[in-house]
Amino acid sequence: MQSEKPKIDIDKRTYSFALKTVNFVQKLKKDFVCIEIGKQLLRSGTSVAANVEEAQNAFSRNDFIFKMNIALKESSETCLWLRLIKDAKIEVAENILNDLIEESSQLNKIIGRIVKTTRNS
């Protein structure tokens, strides 16, 4: 039973992150740069949750690791787009942006640990 708890938590956490990402992207300005970065951020930020969800229904341990690795890569990419928004000084709610950067970084670490633990078990 304890092994299921982290999976449930990561499901909820990545879904919540995806929802926050959607809401954040909706509030970006509608200029060329924000639209293009927003598209990339939306794809990667929601893909984290989608791949974690798919991993829960994996066919095998290797399939689970594969899908979680994709979630890890998407999480890293999401963090890049968020940092780029910050460093480019794109006008956004700074507190929300900082929260998303922090959560993205934490998800990256958690998913990385899940992959490593699963590989080593």
C-alpha atoms as an extended CHARMM CRD file, in Angstrom:
* protein
*
       121  EXT
         1         1  MET       CA              0.0000000000        0.0000000000        0.0000000000  PROA      1               0.0000000000
         2         2  GLN       CA              2.7910000000        2.4800000000        0.7990000000  PROA      2               0.0000000000
         3         3  SER       CA              4.2400000000        2.1630000000       -2.6990000000  PROA      3               0.0000000000
         4         4  GLU       CA              0.9130000000        3.4230000000       -4.1240000000  PROA      4               0.0000000000
         5         5  LYS       CA              0.9170000000        6.6390000000       -2.0500000000  PROA      5               0.0000000000
         6         6  PRO       CA              3.7820000000        8.3560000000       -3.9270000000  PROA      6               0.0000000000
         7         7  LYS       CA              2.1380000000        7.4640000000       -7.2500000000  PROA      7               0.0000000000
         8         8  ILE       CA             -1.1420000000        9.0270000000       -6.1220000000  PROA      8               0.0000000000
         9         9  ASP       CA              0.6750000000       12.1060000000       -4.8200000000  PROA      9               0.0000000000
        10        10  ILE       CA              2.6940000000       12.5530000000       -8.0130000000  PROA      10              0.0000000000
        11        11  ASP       CA             -0.4830000000       12.1320000000      -10.0880000000  PROA      11              0.0000000000
        12        12  LYS       CA             -2.2470000000       14.8620000000       -8.1420000000  PROA      12              0.0000000000
        13        13  ARG       CA              0.7770000000       17.0920000000       -8.0230000000  PROA      13              0.0000000000
        14        14  THR       CA              1.5320000000       16.9240000000      -11.7450000000  PROA      14              0.0000000000
        15        15  TYR       CA             -2.1390000000       17.4220000000      -12.6220000000  PROA      15              0.0000000000
        16        16  SER       CA             -2.2620000000       20.4820000000      -10.3690000000  PROA      16              0.0000000000
        17        17  PHE       CA              0.9320000000       21.7590000000      -11.9890000000  PROA      17              0.0000000000
        18        18  ALA       CA             -0.5580000000       21.2470000000      -15.4660000000  PROA      18              0.0000000000
        19        19  LEU       CA             -3.6750000000       23.1770000000      -14.4670000000  PROA      19              0.0000000000
        20        20  LYS       CA             -1.6050000000       26.0350000000      -13.0330000000  PROA      20              0.0000000000
        21        21  THR       CA              0.4400000000       26.0670000000      -16.2350000000  PROA      21              0.0000000000
        22        22  VAL       CA             -2.7160000000       26.3200000000      -18.3630000000  PROA      22              0.0000000000
        23        23  ASN       CA             -3.9810000000       29.2060000000      -16.2490000000  PROA      23              0.0000000000
        24        24  PHE       CA             -0.5910000000       30.9370000000      -16.3940000000  PROA      24              0.0000000000
        25        25  VAL       CA             -0.3030000000       30.6430000000      -20.1920000000  PROA      25              0.0000000000
        26        26  GLN       CA             -3.8340000000       32.0120000000      -20.6270000000  PROA      26              0.0000000000
        27        27  LYS       CA             -2.6930000000       35.2130000000      -18.8800000000  PROA      27              0.0000000000
        28        28  LEU       CA              0.3980000000       35.8000000000      -21.0240000000  PROA      28              0.0000000000
        29        29  LYS       CA              0.3350000000       38.7780000000      -23.3700000000  PROA      29              0.0000000000
        30        30  LYS       CA             -0.7780000000       38.0120000000      -26.8940000000  PROA      30              0.0000000000
        31        31  ASP       CA              2.3810000000       39.2140000000      -28.6390000000  PROA      31              0.0000000000
        32        32  PHE       CA              4.5080000000       37.0060000000      -30.8960000000  PROA      32              0.0000000000
        33        33  VAL       CA              7.1090000000       36.0420000000      -28.2660000000  PROA      33              0.0000000000
        34        34  CYS       CA              4.5780000000       35.2300000000      -25.5350000000  PROA      34              0.0000000000
        35        35  ILE       CA              2.4310000000       33.2120000000      -27.9260000000  PROA      35              0.0000000000
        36        36  GLU       CA              5.3910000000       31.1070000000      -29.0900000000  PROA      36              0.0000000000
        37        37  ILE       CA              6.8640000000       30.5830000000      -25.6200000000  PROA      37              0.0000000000
        38        38  GLY       CA              3.3620000000       29.9960000000      -24.2490000000  PROA      38              0.0000000000
        39        39  LYS       CA              2.7540000000       27.2110000000      -26.7760000000  PROA      39              0.0000000000
        40        40  GLN       CA              5.9890000000       25.4750000000      -25.7930000000  PROA      40              0.0000000000
        41        41  LEU       CA              5.3110000000       25.9220000000      -22.0790000000  PROA      41              0.0000000000
        42        42  LEU       CA              1.7590000000       24.6410000000      -22.4380000000  PROA      42              0.0000000000
        43        43  ARG       CA              2.9050000000       21.5260000000      -24.3070000000  PROA      43              0.0000000000
        44        44  SER       CA              5.6970000000       20.6130000000      -21.9180000000  PROA      44              0.0000000000
        45        45  GLY       CA              3.8880000000       21.6270000000      -18.7060000000  PROA      45              0.0000000000
        46        46  THR       CA              0.8250000000       19.5170000000      -19.4640000000  PROA      46              0.0000000000
        47        47  SER       CA              2.8940000000       16.6720000000      -20.8840000000  PROA      47              0.0000000000
        48        48  VAL       CA              4.4580000000       16.0530000000      -17.4690000000  PROA      48              0.0000000000
        49        49  ALA       CA              1.0620000000       15.0960000000      -16.0370000000  PROA      49              0.0000000000
        50        50  ALA       CA              0.0420000000       13.1590000000      -19.1480000000  PROA      50              0.0000000000
        51        51  ASN       CA              3.1720000000       11.0010000000      -19.0560000000  PROA      51              0.0000000000
        52        52  VAL       CA              2.9290000000       10.3910000000      -15.3090000000  PROA      52              0.0000000000
        53        53  GLU       CA             -0.6860000000        9.3220000000      -15.8950000000  PROA      53              0.0000000000
        54        54  GLU       CA              0.3930000000        6.9910000000      -18.7120000000  PROA      54              0.0000000000
        55        55  ALA       CA              3.1470000000        5.5430000000      -16.5310000000  PROA      55              0.0000000000
        56        56  GLN       CA              0.5400000000        4.4700000000      -13.9720000000  PROA      56              0.0000000000
        57        57  ASN       CA             -0.9060000000        2.1700000000      -16.6440000000  PROA      57              0.0000000000
        58        58  ALA       CA              2.4140000000        0.9190000000      -17.9990000000  PROA      58              0.0000000000
        59        59  PHE       CA              2.6520000000       -2.5740000000      -19.4410000000  PROA      59              0.0000000000
        60        60  SER       CA              5.8780000000       -3.3620000000      -17.6260000000  PROA      60              0.0000000000
        61        61  ARG       CA              8.4970000000       -1.9390000000      -15.3040000000  PROA      61              0.0000000000
        62        62  ASN       CA             10.5370000000       -0.8580000000      -18.3290000000  PROA      62              0.0000000000
        63        63  ASP       CA              7.5040000000        0.8400000000      -19.8560000000  PROA      63              0.0000000000
        64        64  PHE       CA              6.9130000000        2.6470000000      -16.5520000000  PROA      64              0.0000000000
        65        65  ILE       CA             10.5380000000        3.8300000000      -16.4890000000  PROA      65              0.0000000000
        66        66  PHE       CA             10.2990000000        4.9210000000      -20.1290000000  PROA      66              0.0000000000
        67        67  LYS       CA              7.1710000000        7.0000000000      -19.5510000000  PROA      67              0.0000000000
        68        68  MET       CA              8.4950000000        8.5130000000      -16.3280000000  PROA      68              0.0000000000
        69        69  ASN       CA             11.6970000000        9.4270000000      -18.1600000000  PROA      69              0.0000000000
        70        70  ILE       CA              9.6030000000       11.2970000000      -20.7160000000  PROA      70              0.0000000000
        71        71  ALA       CA              7.8430000000       13.0880000000      -17.8360000000  PROA      71              0.0000000000
        72        72  LEU       CA             11.2800000000       13.9640000000      -16.4430000000  PROA      72              0.0000000000
        73        73  LYS       CA             12.4300000000       15.4100000000      -19.7640000000  PROA      73              0.0000000000
        74        74  GLU       CA              9.2110000000       17.4080000000      -20.1110000000  PROA      74              0.0000000000
        75        75  SER       CA              9.6030000000       18.7100000000      -16.5660000000  PROA      75              0.0000000000
        76        76  SER       CA             13.1250000000       19.8870000000      -17.3660000000  PROA      76              0.0000000000
        77        77  GLU       CA             11.9090000000       21.5810000000      -20.5320000000  PROA      77              0.0000000000
        78        78  THR       CA              9.0820000000       23.2590000000      -18.6400000000  PROA      78              0.0000000000
        79        79  CYS       CA             11.5410000000       24.6640000000      -16.1390000000  PROA      79              0.0000000000
        80        80  LEU       CA             13.6020000000       26.0580000000      -19.0190000000  PROA      80              0.0000000000
        81        81  TRP       CA             10.6050000000       27.9140000000      -20.5280000000  PROA      81              0.0000000000
        82        82  LEU       CA              9.6390000000       29.3170000000      -17.1320000000  PROA      82              0.0000000000
        83        83  ARG       CA             13.1790000000       30.5270000000      -16.4340000000  PROA      83              0.0000000000
        84        84  LEU       CA             13.3090000000       32.0430000000      -19.9040000000  PROA      84              0.0000000000
        85        85  ILE       CA             10.1210000000       34.0100000000      -19.2090000000  PROA      85              0.0000000000
        86        86  LYS       CA             11.6860000000       35.2600000000      -15.9930000000  PROA      86              0.0000000000
        87        87  ASP       CA             15.0870000000       36.1130000000      -17.4650000000  PROA      87              0.0000000000
        88        88  ALA       CA             13.5440000000       37.7800000000      -20.5400000000  PROA      88              0.0000000000
        89        89  LYS       CA             11.5830000000       39.9260000000      -18.0840000000  PROA      89              0.0000000000
        90        90  ILE       CA              8.2780000000       39.1180000000      -19.7360000000  PROA      90              0.0000000000
        91        91  GLU       CA              5.5190000000       40.8960000000      -17.8660000000  PROA      91              0.0000000000
        92        92  VAL       CA              3.7690000000       38.3140000000      -15.6800000000  PROA      92              0.0000000000
        93        93  ALA       CA              2.6990000000       37.8910000000      -12.0730000000  PROA      93              0.0000000000
        94        94  GLU       CA              6.1460000000       37.3150000000      -10.5680000000  PROA      94              0.0000000000
        95        95  ASN       CA              4.9050000000       35.3800000000       -7.5390000000  PROA      95              0.0000000000
        96        96  ILE       CA              3.0160000000       32.9080000000       -9.7370000000  PROA      96              0.0000000000
        97        97  LEU       CA              6.0110000000       32.5320000000      -12.0470000000  PROA      97              0.0000000000
        98        98  ASN       CA              8.3580000000       31.8990000000       -9.1190000000  PROA      98              0.0000000000
        99        99  ASP       CA              5.9360000000       29.3230000000       -7.6720000000  PROA      99              0.0000000000
       100       100  LEU       CA              5.7860000000       27.5160000000      -11.0340000000  PROA      100             0.0000000000
       101       101  ILE       CA              9.5780000000       27.5300000000      -11.3390000000  PROA      101             0.0000000000
       102       102  GLU       CA              9.9140000000       26.1010000000       -7.8290000000  PROA      102             0.0000000000
       103       103  GLU       CA              7.2540000000       23.4370000000       -8.3980000000  PROA      103             0.0000000000
       104       104  SER       CA              8.7780000000       22.4810000000      -11.7480000000  PROA      104             0.0000000000
       105       105  SER       CA             12.1680000000       22.0790000000      -10.0970000000  PROA      105             0.0000000000
       106       106  GLN       CA             10.7010000000       19.9710000000       -7.2850000000  PROA      106             0.0000000000
       107       107  LEU       CA              8.7600000000       17.7810000000       -9.7250000000  PROA      107             0.0000000000
       108       108  ASN       CA             11.9480000000       17.2580000000      -11.6940000000  PROA      108             0.0000000000
       109       109  LYS       CA             13.7260000000       16.0170000000       -8.5610000000  PROA      109             0.0000000000
       110       110  ILE       CA             10.8200000000       13.8020000000       -7.4610000000  PROA      110             0.0000000000
       111       111  ILE       CA             10.3230000000       12.2180000000      -10.8840000000  PROA      111             0.0000000000
       112       112  GLY       CA             14.0870000000       11.7080000000      -11.1800000000  PROA      112             0.0000000000
       113       113  ARG       CA             14.0860000000        9.8760000000       -7.8460000000  PROA      113             0.0000000000
       114       114  ILE       CA             11.1360000000        7.7270000000       -8.9280000000  PROA      114             0.0000000000
       115       115  VAL       CA             12.9920000000        6.7290000000      -12.0940000000  PROA      115             0.0000000000
       116       116  LYS       CA             16.2120000000        5.9890000000      -10.2040000000  PROA      116             0.0000000000
       117       117  THR       CA             14.4530000000        4.0170000000       -7.4690000000  PROA      117             0.0000000000
       118       118  THR       CA             12.4670000000        1.9870000000       -9.9930000000  PROA      118             0.0000000000
       119       119  ARG       CA             15.5930000000        1.1970000000      -12.0160000000  PROA      119             0.0000000000
       120       120  ASN       CA             17.4470000000        0.0480000000       -8.9180000000  PROA      120             0.0000000000
       121       121  SER       CA             14.6350000000       -2.1010000000       -7.5170000000  PROA      121             0.0000000000
